[in-house]
Amino acid sequence: GRLGLGLGMFVLPTSIVRITARLPDEPFFPYYQGRAERLVLVPGVGVRVTDALDVGVAANFLAGLGGGIEAGEGATRALEARVDEVVPAVARLVAGARWRVRPDLAIAAVYRQRFEVPFTTVARTEVAGEPINLDLAASGQFAPHTAVLGATWKPPGGALHLDLAYARWSSYPGPFVKVGSELPLVGPLAAELPAVPWRDTVAVRLGGDVAIGERVLGRAGYAFETSPVPAAQPGVTNLLDGPRHTVALGAAI
């Protein structure tokens, strides 16, 4: 009774991973877009070290995307292309520990390693014997290094849960597509991406449930999270965001 194994899975109906790279002049919300559009495999193991202490580790498996495009003039002098893409596996660590201070009180700590869906493609085109190369790179579905400290108190007839979280968004490469090219007689060219000084965020989440009669359980929660986007941005391309407030109400029978 001291060892537990588990496997969490999320499988898309028709795809392994979906990456959407928006145009620079198209407004979009990268934080809320496509974060569940990928294959998820999370195997884990937990160990009860003592009657009061549990520890566990898991691996968050991701699918990346990389490859190349070769294009050149065919027999009819039209461009003919060949696309080779691979989906390599990427794994990230999730680790946690829980300590039962007393029967009605427990505290826990969790660390989730940064993960993202890396996307790289090299397009090599030859026109009239001259090579035109294009390199594309992006990071989709980014989630930063995150540390969470939580506590649960279970008085008679209910429970109260509190989480404090810190996320290292300052390491975010941004939602933009990096484009590099090498043209004949010109040499290498690289598009300059907007410089956004991302900020680390903190979050507070408070929730609880209470028994209403013998068969009904009422639930409620509130969460506040600061924004990783700085308020002052002097660039031509600016990102808009703000602090997030989440309110939840529910009931169970």
SEVEX-621713 format. One record per residue (C-alpha): x, y, z; residue number from 1. Coordinates in steps of 0.001 Angstrom, whole numbers, plus 500000, padded with zeros to 6 digits. Layout:
# SEVEX-621713
+--------+--------+--------+------+
!     xx !     yy !     zz ! voro !
+--------+--------+--------+------+
!      X !      Y !      Z !  NUM !
...
+--------+--------+--------+------+
END
This chain:
# SEVEX-621713
+--------+--------+--------+------+
!     xx !     yy !     zz ! voro !
+--------+--------+--------+------+
! 500000 ! 500000 ! 500000 !    1 !
! 502970 ! 502378 ! 499695 !    2 !
! 503504 ! 502460 ! 495912 !    3 !
! 501117 ! 503858 ! 493306 !    4 !
! 501358 ! 504002 ! 489513 !    5 !
! 499234 ! 506182 ! 487256 !    6 !
! 498831 ! 507286 ! 483640 !    7 !
! 497026 ! 510392 ! 482424 !    8 !
! 496182 ! 510632 ! 478718 !    9 !
! 494548 ! 513126 ! 476378 !   10 !
! 494254 ! 512024 ! 472751 !   11 !
! 492997 ! 514258 ! 469956 !   12 !
! 490489 ! 512609 ! 467607 !   13 !
! 492406 ! 513232 ! 464360 !   14 !
! 495718 ! 514954 ! 465174 !   15 !
! 498893 ! 514553 ! 467202 !   16 !
! 499592 ! 518253 ! 467623 !   17 !
! 498171 ! 521437 ! 466112 !   18 !
! 500250 ! 524605 ! 465810 !   19 !
! 498792 ! 527881 ! 464568 !   20 !
! 501328 ! 530575 ! 463608 !   21 !
! 499497 ! 533879 ! 463252 !   22 !
! 500475 ! 536698 ! 460894 !   23 !
! 502233 ! 539684 ! 462529 !   24 !
! 499301 ! 542035 ! 461853 !   25 !
! 496586 ! 539620 ! 463060 !   26 !
! 495268 ! 540142 ! 466625 !   27 !
! 495140 ! 536955 ! 468683 !   28 !
! 495264 ! 535636 ! 472254 !   29 !
! 498230 ! 533240 ! 472561 !   30 !
! 497511 ! 532336 ! 476189 !   31 !
! 493985 ! 531104 ! 475462 !   32 !
! 494555 ! 529580 ! 472021 !   33 !
! 495172 ! 525909 ! 471300 !   34 !
! 496582 ! 524930 ! 474700 !   35 !
! 494713 ! 521583 ! 474603 !   36 !
! 495446 ! 520781 ! 470967 !   37 !
! 498206 ! 518257 ! 471515 !   38 !
! 498723 ! 514646 ! 472480 !   39 !
! 499271 ! 514352 ! 476247 !   40 !
! 500832 ! 511382 ! 478043 !   41 !
! 501664 ! 511735 ! 481745 !   42 !
! 502915 ! 508554 ! 483441 !   43 !
! 503710 ! 508899 ! 487129 !   44 !
! 504689 ! 507088 ! 490283 !   45 !
! 503956 ! 507968 ! 493906 !   46 !
! 505515 ! 506626 ! 497092 !   47 !
! 504225 ! 506863 ! 500647 !   48 !
! 507495 ! 507405 ! 502506 !   49 !
! 505832 ! 507512 ! 505905 !   50 !
! 502246 ! 507569 ! 507107 !   51 !
! 502393 ! 511374 ! 506885 !   52 !
! 504641 ! 512000 ! 503842 !   53 !
! 503991 ! 511208 ! 500160 !   54 !
! 506258 ! 512038 ! 497198 !   55 !
! 505728 ! 511557 ! 493488 !   56 !
! 507241 ! 512209 ! 490072 !   57 !
! 505749 ! 512198 ! 486583 !   58 !
! 506806 ! 512896 ! 483010 !   59 !
! 504808 ! 515209 ! 480774 !   60 !
! 505378 ! 513867 ! 477261 !   61 !
! 505016 ! 516320 ! 474377 !   62 !
! 505171 ! 516135 ! 470614 !   63 !
! 507389 ! 518605 ! 468771 !   64 !
! 507481 ! 519316 ! 465055 !   65 !
! 510489 ! 519708 ! 462778 !   66 !
! 511576 ! 519094 ! 459218 !   67 !
! 512193 ! 520742 ! 455894 !   68 !
! 510746 ! 521716 ! 452534 !   69 !
! 512709 ! 521259 ! 449297 !   70 !
! 511371 ! 523119 ! 446246 !   71 !
! 512746 ! 523551 ! 442747 !   72 !
! 511763 ! 523888 ! 439126 !   73 !
! 510230 ! 520753 ! 437633 !   74 !
! 509934 ! 519526 ! 434079 !   75 !
! 507357 ! 522207 ! 433268 !   76 !
! 509454 ! 524906 ! 434995 !   77 !
! 506812 ! 525100 ! 437733 !   78 !
! 507911 ! 524845 ! 441363 !   79 !
! 507659 ! 521308 ! 442730 !   80 !
! 508000 ! 520814 ! 446494 !   81 !
! 508805 ! 517921 ! 448806 !   82 !
! 507901 ! 518185 ! 452491 !   83 !
! 509529 ! 516033 ! 455195 !   84 !
! 508261 ! 516610 ! 458749 !   85 !
! 508976 ! 514571 ! 461882 !   86 !
! 507263 ! 514603 ! 465292 !   87 !
! 509952 ! 513964 ! 467945 !   88 !
! 509053 ! 513190 ! 471555 !   89 !
! 509800 ! 515748 ! 474270 !   90 !
! 509468 ! 515010 ! 478002 !   91 !
! 509296 ! 517385 ! 480967 !   92 !
! 509341 ! 516716 ! 484727 !   93 !
! 506519 ! 517115 ! 487241 !   94 !
! 507347 ! 516458 ! 490912 !   95 !
! 505500 ! 516922 ! 494175 !   96 !
! 505288 ! 516089 ! 497869 !   97 !
! 502467 ! 516120 ! 500435 !   98 !
! 502711 ! 516206 ! 504218 !   99 !
! 499711 ! 515436 ! 506416 !  100 !
! 500315 ! 517639 ! 509426 !  101 !
! 497267 ! 516202 ! 511195 !  102 !
! 494127 ! 514348 ! 510079 !  103 !
! 492316 ! 517539 ! 509052 !  104 !
! 495300 ! 519508 ! 507643 !  105 !
! 497744 ! 518781 ! 504794 !  106 !
! 500265 ! 520891 ! 502882 !  107 !
! 501876 ! 520124 ! 499536 !  108 !
! 504412 ! 521481 ! 497050 !  109 !
! 504538 ! 520863 ! 493289 !  110 !
! 507078 ! 521765 ! 490588 !  111 !
! 506249 ! 521671 ! 486883 !  112 !
! 509094 ! 522049 ! 484418 !  113 !
! 508761 ! 524438 ! 481480 !  114 !
! 507302 ! 522826 ! 478396 !  115 !
! 506425 ! 523916 ! 474882 !  116 !
! 505842 ! 522478 ! 471436 !  117 !
! 508985 ! 523363 ! 469426 !  118 !
! 508334 ! 524020 ! 465747 !  119 !
! 511156 ! 524332 ! 463200 !  120 !
! 511034 ! 524115 ! 459409 !  121 !
! 513703 ! 524850 ! 456821 !  122 !
! 512439 ! 525756 ! 453332 !  123 !
! 515034 ! 525475 ! 450575 !  124 !
! 513895 ! 526743 ! 447180 !  125 !
! 515874 ! 526958 ! 443975 !  126 !
! 514707 ! 529298 ! 441201 !  127 !
! 516683 ! 529683 ! 437966 !  128 !
! 519609 ! 527961 ! 439631 !  129 !
! 519677 ! 530421 ! 442531 !  130 !
! 518963 ! 529140 ! 446082 !  131 !
! 516433 ! 530957 ! 448273 !  132 !
! 516408 ! 529592 ! 451806 !  133 !
! 513907 ! 530297 ! 454561 !  134 !
! 514157 ! 529168 ! 458201 !  135 !
! 511075 ! 529211 ! 460443 !  136 !
! 510989 ! 528616 ! 464202 !  137 !
! 508314 ! 529069 ! 466854 !  138 !
! 507274 ! 527876 ! 470322 !  139 !
! 503672 ! 526792 ! 470656 !  140 !
! 501576 ! 526056 ! 473746 !  141 !
! 504201 ! 527435 ! 476122 !  142 !
! 503972 ! 526857 ! 479879 !  143 !
! 506741 ! 528239 ! 482141 !  144 !
! 508580 ! 526729 ! 485102 !  145 !
! 505952 ! 526739 ! 487847 !  146 !
! 506156 ! 526143 ! 491597 !  147 !
! 503011 ! 525763 ! 493712 !  148 !
! 502575 ! 525603 ! 497488 !  149 !
! 499164 ! 524464 ! 498688 !  150 !
! 497237 ! 523605 ! 501837 !  151 !
! 493954 ! 521834 ! 502554 !  152 !
! 491964 ! 522112 ! 505781 !  153 !
! 488992 ! 519809 ! 506309 !  154 !
! 486786 ! 520916 ! 509195 !  155 !
! 483585 ! 518947 ! 509875 !  156 !
! 481148 ! 519283 ! 506957 !  157 !
! 483471 ! 520862 ! 504400 !  158 !
! 486965 ! 521674 ! 503149 !  159 !
! 489064 ! 524749 ! 502369 !  160 !
! 491918 ! 524796 ! 499822 !  161 !
! 494579 ! 527469 ! 499259 !  162 !
! 497258 ! 527542 ! 496529 !  163 !
! 500118 ! 530004 ! 496034 !  164 !
! 501884 ! 529757 ! 492656 !  165 !
! 504941 ! 531328 ! 491022 !  166 !
! 505502 ! 531065 ! 487249 !  167 !
! 508744 ! 532066 ! 485486 !  168 !
! 507279 ! 533781 ! 482423 !  169 !
! 510449 ! 535850 ! 481987 !  170 !
! 511909 ! 532905 ! 480018 !  171 !
! 509086 ! 532975 ! 477428 !  172 !
! 510476 ! 533375 ! 473874 !  173 !
! 507204 ! 534965 ! 472788 !  174 !
! 504327 ! 533989 ! 470477 !  175 !
! 506048 ! 535271 ! 467353 !  176 !
! 507454 ! 533221 ! 464475 !  177 !
! 511192 ! 533674 ! 463970 !  178 !
! 512057 ! 533959 ! 460278 !  179 !
! 515540 ! 533857 ! 458794 !  180 !
! 516486 ! 533893 ! 455117 !  181 !
! 519511 ! 533872 ! 452843 !  182 !
! 519125 ! 535527 ! 449438 !  183 !
! 521494 ! 535521 ! 446452 !  184 !
! 523789 ! 538569 ! 446277 !  185 !
! 522255 ! 539842 ! 449525 !  186 !
! 523319 ! 537291 ! 452106 !  187 !
! 521582 ! 536332 ! 455339 !  188 !
! 518531 ! 538265 ! 456473 !  189 !
! 516724 ! 537967 ! 459794 !  190 !
! 513454 ! 539582 ! 460779 !  191 !
! 513693 ! 541520 ! 464053 !  192 !
! 511114 ! 540259 ! 466518 !  193 !
! 509398 ! 542592 ! 469009 !  194 !
! 511339 ! 542766 ! 472269 !  195 !
! 508928 ! 542074 ! 475137 !  196 !
! 510379 ! 542060 ! 478691 !  197 !
! 508129 ! 539305 ! 480038 !  198 !
! 507579 ! 539305 ! 483795 !  199 !
! 507261 ! 536442 ! 486233 !  200 !
! 503770 ! 535993 ! 487676 !  201 !
! 502245 ! 535049 ! 491015 !  202 !
! 498810 ! 533562 ! 491607 !  203 !
! 496523 ! 532945 ! 494574 !  204 !
! 493708 ! 530394 ! 494388 !  205 !
! 491164 ! 529843 ! 497158 !  206 !
! 488385 ! 527259 ! 497010 !  207 !
! 486126 ! 525318 ! 499278 !  208 !
! 483175 ! 522980 ! 499552 !  209 !
! 480485 ! 522626 ! 502179 !  210 !
! 477818 ! 520019 ! 502789 !  211 !
! 474254 ! 521263 ! 502237 !  212 !
! 472010 ! 518646 ! 503751 !  213 !
! 472822 ! 514970 ! 503409 !  214 !
! 473221 ! 514666 ! 499621 !  215 !
! 474201 ! 518079 ! 498234 !  216 !
! 477719 ! 519538 ! 498223 !  217 !
! 478217 ! 523212 ! 497397 !  218 !
! 481505 ! 524460 ! 495928 !  219 !
! 482972 ! 527914 ! 495292 !  220 !
! 486361 ! 529370 ! 494401 !  221 !
! 488264 ! 532505 ! 493456 !  222 !
! 491657 ! 532961 ! 491796 !  223 !
! 493851 ! 535971 ! 491033 !  224 !
! 496905 ! 535895 ! 488750 !  225 !
! 499173 ! 538752 ! 487708 !  226 !
! 499974 ! 539325 ! 484044 !  227 !
! 503298 ! 538382 ! 482397 !  228 !
! 502935 ! 541229 ! 479883 !  229 !
! 504542 ! 544510 ! 481030 !  230 !
! 502338 ! 547594 ! 481101 !  231 !
! 504888 ! 549793 ! 479303 !  232 !
! 506011 ! 548650 ! 475839 !  233 !
! 507779 ! 551163 ! 473564 !  234 !
! 507787 ! 549001 ! 470430 !  235 !
! 505705 ! 549185 ! 467267 !  236 !
! 504085 ! 545813 ! 468024 !  237 !
! 502593 ! 545741 ! 471532 !  238 !
! 500859 ! 542987 ! 473475 !  239 !
! 497780 ! 543676 ! 475581 !  240 !
! 496956 ! 541788 ! 478761 !  241 !
! 495939 ! 542325 ! 482355 !  242 !
! 495527 ! 540579 ! 485700 !  243 !
! 493174 ! 537589 ! 485647 !  244 !
! 490271 ! 537096 ! 488030 !  245 !
! 488453 ! 533742 ! 488065 !  246 !
! 485249 ! 533020 ! 489979 !  247 !
! 483733 ! 529519 ! 490167 !  248 !
! 480483 ! 528192 ! 491641 !  249 !
! 479236 ! 524623 ! 491606 !  250 !
! 477212 ! 521939 ! 493286 !  251 !
! 477274 ! 518149 ! 493412 !  252 !
! 474672 ! 515569 ! 494323 !  253 !
+--------+--------+--------+------+
END
